[in-house]
Amino acid sequence: MLALKMKITELYYPAVFYRERKLFRASFPDIRCKQILGRTLAEAYKNAEKALELQLNELLSQGKNLSQPTNIFEIATTDDAFVLMIKVSIIERRKHIRKTFVRPFHVDFI
């Protein structure tokens, strides 16, 4: 029987947010994600959380190691950008094989 052990880990990654006309755009210096947009900052933040969680889970399912998050103070930004930390909960699944041995017993019939 195959059993899965799950461990939930909370991770924090910095995201750089930019204001562009009527939208907010976000990107991660450490993780490749598709374009993240939102009409408001709150919407862009939620979309960044979802995108980060999906990308990190995908990397883990492929067996890749996650990169260490960059220190928030080491990220260079322009005047129209700012950095926020994004928190995600990642479920790590570990496979364990459990073997069950059934010892046969014999019944004597008379």
CORFENQUI-V816381 format. One record per backbone hydrogen bond with DSSP energy under -0.5 kcal/mol. NH is the residue of the N-H (numbers start at 1). CO is the residue of the C=O. Records with the same first field share a line. If there is no record, write none. Layout:
# CORFENQUI-V816381
NH = CO, CO
This chain:
# CORFENQUI-V816381
3 = 1, 96
5 = 3, 94
7 = 92
9 = 7, 90
11 = 9, 88
13 = 86
15 = 84
16 = 27
17 = 15, 82
18 = 25
19 = 80
20 = 18, 23
23 = 20
24 = 38
25 = 18
26 = 36
27 = 16
29 = 14
33 = 31
36 = 26
37 = 35
38 = 24
44 = 40
45 = 41
46 = 42
47 = 43
48 = 44
49 = 45
50 = 46
51 = 47
52 = 48
53 = 49
54 = 50
55 = 51
56 = 52
57 = 53
58 = 54
59 = 55
60 = 56
61 = 57
62 = 58
63 = 60
64 = 59
74 = 71
75 = 72
76 = 74
81 = 78
82 = 17
84 = 15
86 = 13
88 = 11
90 = 9, 88
92 = 7, 90
93 = 91
94 = 5, 92
96 = 3
98 = 1, 96
99 = 97
101 = 99
102 = 100
103 = 101
104 = 102
108 = 106
109 = 107
